[in-house]
Amino acid sequence: MHSPNGVSIHPDVQALTAATAGRLITKLVDVQSRRGTATVVLTGGTVGIAVLDAVAMAPARSAVDWSRVNFWWGDERFLAADSPDRNATQAAEALLSRLPVDPARVHPVPAADEVSSVEEAALAYARTLANEAAHEELAPGFESNDPRLPRFDVLLLGVGPDAHIASLFPEMAGVRTTGETVVPVSNAPKPPAERVSLTMEAINTAEEVWLTVAGEDKAGAVGLALAGAGLVQVPAAGARGLTKTRWLIDQAAASQLPDRLLDPEGTGAAAAD
């Protein structure tokens, strides 16, 4: 059963990224205390990478056993492995290179200089996900919500001004795809045109989905998504965690929220955690 949305509004992007980093550290510690290993799906974008940098800077980061965290990506730009525009490259610089992670637990999407096409990259990523899911089945407590996918404890998403999430863009084939876990994107409306993305089906297998959004240019997308728009026109409206869906936004991105989601006390936090 999909959870109701929880909306937390922060005064500015700095407060938003610091609070999200703290939440993520707390969540990973909690999951590790119960299962030993935790899994997070990372996102790119200005805010997504700023959150990773805030995690790396947080004194509480040492409470996490980073060697027992699995890392995946919700989407990736189909570029060369060393491209500074790849989400994986930016995540490595902001977080992964600064922590004692296990390289075997870091699962980037294949790069343009590693496979021959974006379609091959998507197939390879789907195979890697399925292989990890098969190994997890051998460990009690790691039952996945989909046999094709490992268990995702937290899946992070940004939201574009057009309400896209990952590389699922409004009205395009990717957001309509069913029956697959990963989709190649060859005509994205923002560069680069070629990308690889988890499907909405795959995103919605995560225990918790966190959408972290900042800026007035995102306010329309946030307002439409939380007002219940259709996911084909507003992909962000379709992202749902199995147990929790968090919208972590700054004041500017909250400026077009439906009145029913605003705290009548004026404290800025709409729904309870």
Secondary structure, DSSP 8 states (H G I E B T S, - for coil): ----EEEEEESSHHHHHHHHHHHHHHHHHHHHHHHS-EEEEE--HHHHHHHHHHHHH-GGGGGS-GGGEEEEESEEE---TT-TTSHHHHHHHHTGGGTT--GGGB-----TTTSS-HHHHHHHHHHHHHHHHHHHTTSTT---SSTTS---SEEEE---TT--BTTB-TTSHHHH--S-SEEEES--SSSSS-EEEE-HHHHTTSSEEEEEE-SGGGHHHHHHHHTT--TTT-GGGG---SSEEEEEEETTTTTT--GGGS-TTSSSB-S--
